[in-house]
Amino acid sequence: MAPKVVRPSPAKVSSISATLAPAMVDWKRRNREPKVGGINFRASSSQLDLLRTAALVEEMSQQKVLERLIWPILEEKYGPGSYE
């Protein structure tokens, strides 16, 4: 049986987007920089299932799901740093 998908309301998405807007600008700027390597990210089997489900629901790769969740939060909490 497929997992039940709960989507946030458009108002909630808009509110979250507004909160993360400054971090998103920094994240997008950094994302254009040349890539220098990969990161190992450990997860349990249930966490991997959750990531797979998120990727299916959002219709994007697992990599993009992680990028769009992790980088804005790090930018908001620890950025902005050096862009060079």
Backbone atoms as SQL, in Angstrom:
CREATE TABLE atoms (id INTEGER PRIMARY KEY, chain TEXT, resi INTEGER, resn TEXT, atom TEXT, x REAL, y REAL, z REAL);
INSERT INTO atoms VALUES
  (1, 'A', 1, 'MET', 'N', 0.845, -1.181, 0.000),
  (2, 'A', 1, 'MET', 'CA', 0.000, 0.000, 0.000),
  (3, 'A', 1, 'MET', 'C', 0.889, 1.242, 0.000),
  (4, 'A', 2, 'ALA', 'N', 0.548, 2.205, -0.811),
  (5, 'A', 2, 'ALA', 'CA', 1.332, 3.441, -0.916),
  (6, 'A', 2, 'ALA', 'C', 1.140, 4.298, 0.330),
  (7, 'A', 3, 'PRO', 'N', 2.213, 4.999, 0.757),
  (8, 'A', 3, 'PRO', 'CA', 2.086, 5.861, 1.931),
  (9, 'A', 3, 'PRO', 'C', 1.158, 7.036, 1.639),
  (10, 'A', 4, 'LYS', 'N', 0.438, 7.469, 2.657),
  (11, 'A', 4, 'LYS', 'CA', -0.445, 8.631, 2.515),
  (12, 'A', 4, 'LYS', 'C', 0.409, 9.884, 2.397),
  (13, 'A', 5, 'VAL', 'N', 0.102, 10.691, 1.408),
  (14, 'A', 5, 'VAL', 'CA', 0.858, 11.913, 1.157),
  (15, 'A', 5, 'VAL', 'C', 0.090, 13.090, 1.737),
  (16, 'A', 6, 'VAL', 'N', 0.741, 13.830, 2.615),
  (17, 'A', 6, 'VAL', 'CA', 0.132, 15.017, 3.198),
  (18, 'A', 6, 'VAL', 'C', 0.893, 16.220, 2.671),
  (19, 'A', 7, 'ARG', 'N', 0.202, 17.083, 1.971),
  (20, 'A', 7, 'ARG', 'CA', 0.825, 18.284, 1.412),
  (21, 'A', 7, 'ARG', 'C', 0.408, 19.493, 2.226),
  (22, 'A', 8, 'PRO', 'N', 1.357, 20.399, 2.508),
  (23, 'A', 8, 'PRO', 'CA', 1.004, 21.619, 3.250),
  (24, 'A', 8, 'PRO', 'C', 0.136, 22.529, 2.398),
  (25, 'A', 9, 'SER', 'N', -0.638, 23.363, 3.054),
  (26, 'A', 9, 'SER', 'CA', -1.499, 24.310, 2.342),
  (27, 'A', 9, 'SER', 'C', -0.630, 25.329, 1.610),
  (28, 'A', 10, 'PRO', 'N', -1.159, 25.940, 0.535),
  (29, 'A', 10, 'PRO', 'CA', -0.386, 26.972, -0.180),
  (30, 'A', 10, 'PRO', 'C', 0.034, 28.124, 0.731),
  (31, 'A', 11, 'ALA', 'N', -0.815, 28.488, 1.694),
  (32, 'A', 11, 'ALA', 'CA', -0.464, 29.582, 2.614),
  (33, 'A', 11, 'ALA', 'C', 0.744, 29.193, 3.466),
  (34, 'A', 12, 'LYS', 'N', 0.774, 27.960, 3.921),
  (35, 'A', 12, 'LYS', 'CA', 1.900, 27.500, 4.742),
  (36, 'A', 12, 'LYS', 'C', 3.180, 27.444, 3.917),
  (37, 'A', 13, 'VAL', 'N', 3.076, 26.962, 2.682),
  (38, 'A', 13, 'VAL', 'CA', 4.249, 26.920, 1.797),
  (39, 'A', 13, 'VAL', 'C', 4.767, 28.324, 1.559),
  (40, 'A', 14, 'SER', 'N', 3.873, 29.268, 1.320),
  (41, 'A', 14, 'SER', 'CA', 4.268, 30.659, 1.099),
  (42, 'A', 14, 'SER', 'C', 4.964, 31.229, 2.330),
  (43, 'A', 15, 'SER', 'N', 4.431, 30.916, 3.506),
  (44, 'A', 15, 'SER', 'CA', 5.022, 31.386, 4.763),
  (45, 'A', 15, 'SER', 'C', 6.426, 30.812, 4.956),
  (46, 'A', 16, 'ILE', 'N', 6.570, 29.529, 4.686),
  (47, 'A', 16, 'ILE', 'CA', 7.878, 28.883, 4.816),
  (48, 'A', 16, 'ILE', 'C', 8.851, 29.480, 3.803),
  (49, 'A', 17, 'SER', 'N', 8.401, 29.686, 2.570),
  (50, 'A', 17, 'SER', 'CA', 9.256, 30.261, 1.533),
  (51, 'A', 17, 'SER', 'C', 9.720, 31.656, 1.910),
  (52, 'A', 18, 'ALA', 'N', 8.816, 32.465, 2.480),
  (53, 'A', 18, 'ALA', 'CA', 9.185, 33.823, 2.878),
  (54, 'A', 18, 'ALA', 'C', 10.225, 33.789, 3.984),
  (55, 'A', 19, 'THR', 'N', 10.098, 32.840, 4.902),
  (56, 'A', 19, 'THR', 'CA', 11.050, 32.716, 5.998),
  (57, 'A', 19, 'THR', 'C', 12.423, 32.327, 5.481),
  (58, 'A', 20, 'LEU', 'N', 12.465, 31.453, 4.494),
  (59, 'A', 20, 'LEU', 'CA', 13.733, 30.953, 3.968),
  (60, 'A', 20, 'LEU', 'C', 14.265, 31.779, 2.799),
  (61, 'A', 21, 'ALA', 'N', 13.552, 32.805, 2.377),
  (62, 'A', 21, 'ALA', 'CA', 13.927, 33.567, 1.179),
  (63, 'A', 21, 'ALA', 'C', 15.375, 34.053, 1.200),
  (64, 'A', 22, 'PRO', 'N', 15.857, 34.725, 2.265),
  (65, 'A', 22, 'PRO', 'CA', 17.261, 35.170, 2.242),
  (66, 'A', 22, 'PRO', 'C', 18.238, 33.997, 2.131),
  (67, 'A', 23, 'ALA', 'N', 17.946, 32.915, 2.826),
  (68, 'A', 23, 'ALA', 'CA', 18.821, 31.748, 2.754),
  (69, 'A', 23, 'ALA', 'C', 18.786, 31.141, 1.362),
  (70, 'A', 24, 'MET', 'N', 17.629, 31.170, 0.699),
  (71, 'A', 24, 'MET', 'CA', 17.528, 30.617, -0.645),
  (72, 'A', 24, 'MET', 'C', 18.398, 31.396, -1.626),
  (73, 'A', 25, 'VAL', 'N', 18.458, 32.701, -1.475),
  (74, 'A', 25, 'VAL', 'CA', 19.301, 33.509, -2.367),
  (75, 'A', 25, 'VAL', 'C', 20.752, 33.074, -2.225),
  (76, 'A', 26, 'ASP', 'N', 21.236, 32.937, -0.994),
  (77, 'A', 26, 'ASP', 'CA', 22.614, 32.506, -0.762),
  (78, 'A', 26, 'ASP', 'C', 22.831, 31.085, -1.274),
  (79, 'A', 27, 'TRP', 'N', 21.858, 30.205, -1.027),
  (80, 'A', 27, 'TRP', 'CA', 21.981, 28.828, -1.468),
  (81, 'A', 27, 'TRP', 'C', 22.086, 28.760, -2.983),
  (82, 'A', 28, 'LYS', 'N', 21.252, 29.507, -3.675),
  (83, 'A', 28, 'LYS', 'CA', 21.285, 29.479, -5.136),
  (84, 'A', 28, 'LYS', 'C', 22.600, 30.032, -5.670),
  (85, 'A', 29, 'ARG', 'N', 23.116, 31.057, -5.023),
  (86, 'A', 29, 'ARG', 'CA', 24.405, 31.627, -5.440),
  (87, 'A', 29, 'ARG', 'C', 25.507, 30.583, -5.257),
  (88, 'A', 30, 'ARG', 'N', 25.535, 29.957, -4.117),
  (89, 'A', 30, 'ARG', 'CA', 26.564, 28.936, -3.863),
  (90, 'A', 30, 'ARG', 'C', 26.406, 27.733, -4.773),
  (91, 'A', 31, 'ASN', 'N', 25.175, 27.396, -5.121),
  (92, 'A', 31, 'ASN', 'CA', 24.922, 26.221, -5.946),
  (93, 'A', 31, 'ASN', 'C', 25.484, 26.380, -7.355),
  (94, 'A', 32, 'ARG', 'N', 25.696, 27.606, -7.799),
  (95, 'A', 32, 'ARG', 'CA', 26.265, 27.851, -9.126),
  (96, 'A', 32, 'ARG', 'C', 27.780, 27.670, -9.154),
  (97, 'A', 33, 'GLU', 'N', 28.400, 27.597, -7.990),
  (98, 'A', 33, 'GLU', 'CA', 29.850, 27.415, -7.927),
  (99, 'A', 33, 'GLU', 'C', 30.228, 26.025, -8.417),
  (100, 'A', 34, 'PRO', 'N', 31.471, 25.842, -8.909),
  (101, 'A', 34, 'PRO', 'CA', 31.909, 24.508, -9.335),
  (102, 'A', 34, 'PRO', 'C', 31.844, 23.517, -8.173),
  (103, 'A', 35, 'LYS', 'N', 31.453, 22.310, -8.473),
  (104, 'A', 35, 'LYS', 'CA', 31.366, 21.257, -7.459),
  (105, 'A', 35, 'LYS', 'C', 32.759, 20.665, -7.240),
  (106, 'A', 36, 'VAL', 'N', 33.094, 20.394, -5.989),
  (107, 'A', 36, 'VAL', 'CA', 34.439, 19.918, -5.672),
  (108, 'A', 36, 'VAL', 'C', 34.473, 18.480, -5.175),
  (109, 'A', 37, 'GLY', 'N', 33.349, 17.869, -4.943),
  (110, 'A', 37, 'GLY', 'CA', 33.349, 16.489, -4.482),
  (111, 'A', 37, 'GLY', 'C', 32.006, 16.104, -3.921),
  (112, 'A', 38, 'GLY', 'N', 31.935, 14.903, -3.441),
  (113, 'A', 38, 'GLY', 'CA', 30.690, 14.398, -2.887),
  (114, 'A', 38, 'GLY', 'C', 30.746, 14.314, -1.373),
  (115, 'A', 39, 'ILE', 'N', 29.590, 14.088, -0.792),
  (116, 'A', 39, 'ILE', 'CA', 29.465, 13.948, 0.659),
  (117, 'A', 39, 'ILE', 'C', 28.752, 12.633, 0.936),
  (118, 'A', 40, 'ASN', 'N', 29.317, 11.813, 1.789),
  (119, 'A', 40, 'ASN', 'CA', 28.608, 10.616, 2.235),
  (120, 'A', 40, 'ASN', 'C', 27.594, 11.022, 3.285),
  (121, 'A', 41, 'PHE', 'N', 26.390, 10.535, 3.138),
  (122, 'A', 41, 'PHE', 'CA', 25.316, 10.875, 4.058),
  (123, 'A', 41, 'PHE', 'C', 24.708, 9.563, 4.512),
  (124, 'A', 42, 'ARG', 'N', 24.955, 9.194, 5.757),
  (125, 'A', 42, 'ARG', 'CA', 24.458, 7.918, 6.263),
  (126, 'A', 42, 'ARG', 'C', 22.991, 8.025, 6.620),
  (127, 'A', 43, 'ALA', 'N', 22.266, 6.926, 6.389),
  (128, 'A', 43, 'ALA', 'CA', 20.838, 6.902, 6.704),
  (129, 'A', 43, 'ALA', 'C', 20.425, 5.467, 7.000),
  (130, 'A', 44, 'SER', 'N', 19.388, 5.330, 7.806),
  (131, 'A', 44, 'SER', 'CA', 18.830, 4.005, 8.072),
  (132, 'A', 44, 'SER', 'C', 17.947, 3.604, 6.892),
  (133, 'A', 45, 'SER', 'N', 17.542, 2.356, 6.866),
  (134, 'A', 45, 'SER', 'CA', 16.696, 1.912, 5.757),
  (135, 'A', 45, 'SER', 'C', 15.358, 2.652, 5.756),
  (136, 'A', 46, 'SER', 'N', 14.813, 2.949, 6.918),
  (137, 'A', 46, 'SER', 'CA', 13.543, 3.685, 6.953),
  (138, 'A', 46, 'SER', 'C', 13.739, 5.141, 6.515),
  (139, 'A', 47, 'GLN', 'N', 14.900, 5.719, 6.822),
  (140, 'A', 47, 'GLN', 'CA', 15.186, 7.077, 6.355),
  (141, 'A', 47, 'GLN', 'C', 15.348, 7.106, 4.839),
  (142, 'A', 48, 'LEU', 'N', 15.979, 6.075, 4.283),
  (143, 'A', 48, 'LEU', 'CA', 16.107, 5.985, 2.829),
  (144, 'A', 48, 'LEU', 'C', 14.733, 5.845, 2.169),
  (145, 'A', 49, 'ASP', 'N', 13.859, 5.053, 2.787),
  (146, 'A', 49, 'ASP', 'CA', 12.493, 4.933, 2.272),
  (147, 'A', 49, 'ASP', 'C', 11.788, 6.288, 2.300),
  (148, 'A', 50, 'LEU', 'N', 11.987, 7.035, 3.367),
  (149, 'A', 50, 'LEU', 'CA', 11.389, 8.363, 3.474),
  (150, 'A', 50, 'LEU', 'C', 11.920, 9.288, 2.377),
  (151, 'A', 51, 'LEU', 'N', 13.207, 9.236, 2.127),
  (152, 'A', 51, 'LEU', 'CA', 13.813, 10.054, 1.079),
  (153, 'A', 51, 'LEU', 'C', 13.285, 9.653, -0.301),
  (154, 'A', 52, 'ARG', 'N', 13.174, 8.352, -0.543),
  (155, 'A', 52, 'ARG', 'CA', 12.627, 7.882, -1.820),
  (156, 'A', 52, 'ARG', 'C', 11.195, 8.373, -2.012),
  (157, 'A', 53, 'THR', 'N', 10.396, 8.298, -0.951),
  (158, 'A', 53, 'THR', 'CA', 9.012, 8.766, -1.017),
  (159, 'A', 53, 'THR', 'C', 8.962, 10.259, -1.313),
  (160, 'A', 54, 'ALA', 'N', 9.800, 11.040, -0.626),
  (161, 'A', 54, 'ALA', 'CA', 9.838, 12.493, -0.854),
  (162, 'A', 54, 'ALA', 'C', 10.198, 12.793, -2.309),
  (163, 'A', 55, 'ALA', 'N', 11.165, 12.063, -2.846),
  (164, 'A', 55, 'ALA', 'CA', 11.577, 12.282, -4.234),
  (165, 'A', 55, 'ALA', 'C', 10.444, 11.958, -5.204),
  (166, 'A', 56, 'LEU', 'N', 9.717, 10.900, -4.934),
  (167, 'A', 56, 'LEU', 'CA', 8.585, 10.548, -5.792),
  (168, 'A', 56, 'LEU', 'C', 7.483, 11.595, -5.711),
  (169, 'A', 57, 'VAL', 'N', 7.147, 12.007, -4.509),
  (170, 'A', 57, 'VAL', 'CA', 6.078, 12.996, -4.308),
  (171, 'A', 57, 'VAL', 'C', 6.443, 14.320, -4.963),
  (172, 'A', 58, 'GLU', 'N', 7.692, 14.747, -4.790),
  (173, 'A', 58, 'GLU', 'CA', 8.140, 16.040, -5.329),
  (174, 'A', 58, 'GLU', 'C', 8.544, 15.953, -6.803),
  (175, 'A', 59, 'GLU', 'N', 8.592, 14.718, -7.330),
  (176, 'A', 59, 'GLU', 'CA', 8.979, 14.480, -8.720),
  (177, 'A', 59, 'GLU', 'C', 10.344, 15.093, -9.033),
  (178, 'A', 60, 'MET', 'N', 11.306, 14.767, -8.162),
  (179, 'A', 60, 'MET', 'CA', 12.688, 15.213, -8.368),
  (180, 'A', 60, 'MET', 'C', 13.606, 14.142, -7.811),
  (181, 'A', 61, 'SER', 'N', 14.882, 14.283, -8.089),
  (182, 'A', 61, 'SER', 'CA', 15.849, 13.297, -7.620),
  (183, 'A', 61, 'SER', 'C', 16.030, 13.396, -6.098),
  (184, 'A', 62, 'GLN', 'N', 16.514, 12.320, -5.531),
  (185, 'A', 62, 'GLN', 'CA', 16.813, 12.311, -4.099),
  (186, 'A', 62, 'GLN', 'C', 17.864, 13.368, -3.776),
  (187, 'A', 63, 'GLN', 'N', 18.838, 13.527, -4.669),
  (188, 'A', 63, 'GLN', 'CA', 19.884, 14.536, -4.483),
  (189, 'A', 63, 'GLN', 'C', 19.263, 15.927, -4.368),
  (190, 'A', 64, 'LYS', 'N', 18.334, 16.252, -5.259),
  (191, 'A', 64, 'LYS', 'CA', 17.708, 17.575, -5.233),
  (192, 'A', 64, 'LYS', 'C', 16.864, 17.770, -3.976),
  (193, 'A', 65, 'VAL', 'N', 16.185, 16.724, -3.528),
  (194, 'A', 65, 'VAL', 'CA', 15.405, 16.824, -2.288),
  (195, 'A', 65, 'VAL', 'C', 16.326, 17.215, -1.143),
  (196, 'A', 66, 'LEU', 'N', 17.440, 16.504, -1.016),
  (197, 'A', 66, 'LEU', 'CA', 18.380, 16.809, 0.065),
  (198, 'A', 66, 'LEU', 'C', 18.962, 18.214, -0.075),
  (199, 'A', 67, 'GLU', 'N', 19.355, 18.586, -1.299),
  (200, 'A', 67, 'GLU', 'CA', 19.926, 19.920, -1.518),
  (201, 'A', 67, 'GLU', 'C', 18.946, 21.018, -1.122),
  (202, 'A', 68, 'ARG', 'N', 17.708, 20.863, -1.502),
  (203, 'A', 68, 'ARG', 'CA', 16.718, 21.915, -1.242),
  (204, 'A', 68, 'ARG', 'C', 16.307, 21.989, 0.219),
  (205, 'A', 69, 'LEU', 'N', 16.542, 20.926, 0.964),
  (206, 'A', 69, 'LEU', 'CA', 16.241, 20.954, 2.395),
  (207, 'A', 69, 'LEU', 'C', 17.443, 21.391, 3.231),
  (208, 'A', 70, 'ILE', 'N', 18.602, 20.858, 2.917),
  (209, 'A', 70, 'ILE', 'CA', 19.779, 21.058, 3.757),
  (210, 'A', 70, 'ILE', 'C', 20.431, 22.424, 3.563),
  (211, 'A', 71, 'TRP', 'N', 20.722, 22.817, 2.315),
  (212, 'A', 71, 'TRP', 'CA', 21.488, 24.046, 2.089),
  (213, 'A', 71, 'TRP', 'C', 20.783, 25.305, 2.574),
  (214, 'A', 72, 'PRO', 'N', 19.487, 25.497, 2.350),
  (215, 'A', 72, 'PRO', 'CA', 18.848, 26.710, 2.878),
  (216, 'A', 72, 'PRO', 'C', 18.915, 26.793, 4.407),
  (217, 'A', 73, 'ILE', 'N', 18.774, 25.661, 5.073),
  (218, 'A', 73, 'ILE', 'CA', 18.831, 25.664, 6.542),
  (219, 'A', 73, 'ILE', 'C', 20.231, 26.016, 7.020),
  (220, 'A', 74, 'LEU', 'N', 21.256, 25.436, 6.389),
  (221, 'A', 74, 'LEU', 'CA', 22.630, 25.764, 6.768),
  (222, 'A', 74, 'LEU', 'C', 22.946, 27.228, 6.495),
  (223, 'A', 75, 'GLU', 'N', 22.471, 27.751, 5.352),
  (224, 'A', 75, 'GLU', 'CA', 22.685, 29.172, 5.036),
  (225, 'A', 75, 'GLU', 'C', 22.028, 30.060, 6.084),
  (226, 'A', 76, 'GLU', 'N', 20.797, 29.711, 6.449),
  (227, 'A', 76, 'GLU', 'CA', 20.074, 30.530, 7.420),
  (228, 'A', 76, 'GLU', 'C', 20.769, 30.515, 8.778),
  (229, 'A', 77, 'LYS', 'N', 21.240, 29.350, 9.179),
  (230, 'A', 77, 'LYS', 'CA', 21.824, 29.215, 10.521),
  (231, 'A', 77, 'LYS', 'C', 23.286, 29.645, 10.587),
  (232, 'A', 78, 'TYR', 'N', 24.071, 29.348, 9.545),
  (233, 'A', 78, 'TYR', 'CA', 25.514, 29.571, 9.630),
  (234, 'A', 78, 'TYR', 'C', 26.076, 30.526, 8.578),
  (235, 'A', 79, 'GLY', 'N', 25.313, 30.875, 7.554),
  (236, 'A', 79, 'GLY', 'CA', 25.803, 31.732, 6.477),
  (237, 'A', 79, 'GLY', 'C', 25.552, 33.168, 6.801),
  (238, 'A', 80, 'PRO', 'N', 25.809, 34.094, 5.977),
  (239, 'A', 80, 'PRO', 'CA', 26.548, 33.876, 4.739),
  (240, 'A', 80, 'PRO', 'C', 28.044, 33.830, 5.004),
  (241, 'A', 81, 'GLY', 'N', 28.708, 32.994, 4.286),
  (242, 'A', 81, 'GLY', 'CA', 30.151, 32.884, 4.411),
  (243, 'A', 81, 'GLY', 'C', 30.826, 33.442, 3.178),
  (244, 'A', 82, 'SER', 'N', 32.003, 32.958, 2.919),
  (245, 'A', 82, 'SER', 'CA', 32.759, 33.412, 1.756),
  (246, 'A', 82, 'SER', 'C', 32.166, 32.791, 0.493),
  (247, 'A', 83, 'TYR', 'N', 32.029, 33.595, -0.546),
  (248, 'A', 83, 'TYR', 'CA', 31.521, 33.093, -1.830),
  (249, 'A', 83, 'TYR', 'C', 32.659, 32.851, -2.802),
  (250, 'A', 84, 'GLU', 'N', 33.854, 32.984, -2.358),
  (251, 'A', 84, 'GLU', 'CA', 35.004, 32.812, -3.253),
  (252, 'A', 84, 'GLU', 'C', 35.552, 31.419, -3.164);
